[in-house]
């Protein structure tokens, strides 16, 4: 089993597409009429598969009030270079928090940004040699 993708409810599809394409996602397809509204499939350039599905219901299916909508804590994007990524985001008018290092090194860095609908995104630059994702080895002593 593996996670295929997750759906994000968005209030303004064009605004969200501008944000996510500026972050680096590519639109690979859409489904205009579903019981949830329109679906737009996104993936990162190095990924083989869709990782985000933007769900837009102009008839009012979206609400920014977390008590009335599905709740997403955050999702994580791996970046090769935190510095280059932050420069690219700034060039698109996207503010991100200053990077911090969970282990105090210059190689393992995280930063946070927020999309137009308030969804939090964590950027992670792994240290050299770290696998692309979190594994059990990240918790060994």
C-alpha positions as CSV (number, residue, x, y, z in Angstrom):
1,X,0.0,0.0,0.0
2,X,1.1,3.6,-0.5
3,X,-0.4,7.0,-0.5
4,X,-1.5,8.0,-4.0
5,X,-2.5,11.7,-3.5
6,X,-4.7,13.9,-1.4
7,X,-7.5,16.3,-2.2
8,X,-7.4,19.9,-1.1
9,X,-10.6,21.9,-1.1
10,X,-9.9,25.3,-2.6
11,X,-12.1,28.4,-2.7
12,X,-10.7,30.0,-5.9
13,X,-9.3,27.5,-8.4
14,X,-7.4,30.1,-10.5
15,X,-5.8,31.6,-7.4
16,X,-4.8,28.2,-6.2
17,X,-3.5,27.1,-9.6
18,X,-1.3,30.2,-9.7
19,X,0.1,29.4,-6.3
20,X,0.8,25.7,-6.8
21,X,2.3,26.2,-10.3
22,X,4.5,28.9,-8.8
23,X,5.6,26.4,-6.2
24,X,6.5,24.0,-9.0
25,X,3.6,21.7,-9.5
26,X,2.3,20.9,-13.0
27,X,-1.3,20.4,-14.1
28,X,-1.6,17.0,-15.7
29,X,-5.4,16.8,-16.1
30,X,-8.8,17.7,-14.8
31,X,-12.3,16.2,-14.2
32,X,-14.8,19.1,-14.5
33,X,-18.0,17.6,-13.1
34,X,-18.0,15.2,-10.1
35,X,-20.1,15.1,-6.9
36,X,-17.3,17.0,-5.2
37,X,-17.0,19.7,-7.9
38,X,-14.2,20.1,-10.4
39,X,-10.9,18.2,-9.8
40,X,-7.5,19.4,-11.0
41,X,-4.6,16.9,-10.8
42,X,-1.1,18.1,-10.0
43,X,2.3,16.6,-9.7
44,X,5.8,17.8,-9.2
45,X,8.2,17.7,-12.2
46,X,10.3,14.8,-10.8
47,X,7.3,12.7,-9.8
48,X,5.7,10.0,-11.9
49,X,2.3,10.3,-10.3
50,X,-0.3,12.9,-9.2
51,X,0.2,14.0,-5.6
52,X,-2.4,16.7,-5.2
53,X,-6.0,17.0,-6.4
54,X,-7.4,20.5,-6.1
55,X,-11.2,20.2,-5.4
56,X,-13.2,23.2,-6.4
57,X,-16.9,23.5,-5.9
58,X,-18.2,27.0,-6.9
59,X,-21.6,26.1,-5.7
60,X,-20.4,26.5,-2.1
61,X,-18.9,23.2,-1.1
62,X,-15.8,24.9,0.3
63,X,-15.6,26.5,3.7
64,X,-12.4,28.0,5.3
65,X,-13.9,27.2,8.7
66,X,-12.1,24.1,9.9
67,X,-15.0,23.1,12.1
68,X,-17.2,22.8,9.0
69,X,-14.7,21.3,6.5
70,X,-12.2,18.5,6.3
71,X,-9.0,19.4,8.2
72,X,-5.5,19.1,6.8
73,X,-2.7,19.7,9.2
74,X,0.0,20.1,6.5
75,X,1.8,18.3,3.7
76,X,5.5,18.1,2.9
77,X,7.5,18.8,-0.2
78,X,11.1,17.6,-0.5
79,X,13.4,20.2,-2.1
80,X,17.0,19.8,-3.4
81,X,18.1,23.3,-2.3
82,X,16.3,25.3,0.3
83,X,18.0,28.5,-0.7
84,X,17.2,28.1,-4.4
85,X,13.6,27.2,-3.6
86,X,13.1,30.2,-1.4
87,X,14.5,32.5,-4.1
88,X,12.2,31.0,-6.7
89,X,9.2,31.3,-4.4
90,X,10.0,34.9,-3.6
91,X,10.3,35.6,-7.4
92,X,6.7,34.5,-7.6
93,X,5.6,36.6,-4.7
94,X,5.3,33.7,-2.3
95,X,6.5,34.3,1.3
96,X,8.0,31.4,3.2
97,X,9.3,31.3,6.8
98,X,13.0,31.5,7.4
99,X,14.5,28.0,7.3
100,X,15.4,26.2,10.5
101,X,17.4,23.0,11.1
102,X,15.8,20.3,13.2
103,X,19.2,18.8,13.9
104,X,21.3,22.0,14.0
105,X,23.1,21.2,10.7
106,X,23.4,23.3,7.6
107,X,22.1,20.4,5.4
108,X,18.8,19.4,7.1
109,X,16.5,22.4,6.7
110,X,12.7,23.0,7.0
111,X,10.6,26.0,6.1
112,X,6.9,26.7,6.0
113,X,4.5,28.5,3.7
114,X,0.7,28.8,3.4
115,X,-1.4,28.5,0.3
116,X,-4.2,30.9,-0.5
117,X,-6.8,28.7,1.4
118,X,-4.7,28.5,4.6
119,X,-3.2,25.0,4.0
120,X,0.3,24.7,5.6
121,X,3.1,23.3,3.5
122,X,6.4,22.2,4.9
123,X,9.5,22.3,2.7
124,X,12.3,19.9,3.6
125,X,15.9,19.7,2.4
126,X,17.3,16.4,3.6
127,X,21.0,16.0,4.4
128,X,23.3,14.4,1.9
129,X,22.6,10.7,1.6
130,X,19.2,10.7,3.3
131,X,16.5,8.7,1.6
132,X,13.8,10.7,-0.2
133,X,11.3,10.1,2.6
134,X,11.1,9.3,6.3
135,X,12.1,5.8,7.3
136,X,12.4,3.9,10.5
137,X,16.1,4.8,10.5
138,X,15.1,8.4,11.4
139,X,14.1,7.1,14.8
140,X,17.1,4.9,15.7
141,X,19.5,5.9,18.5
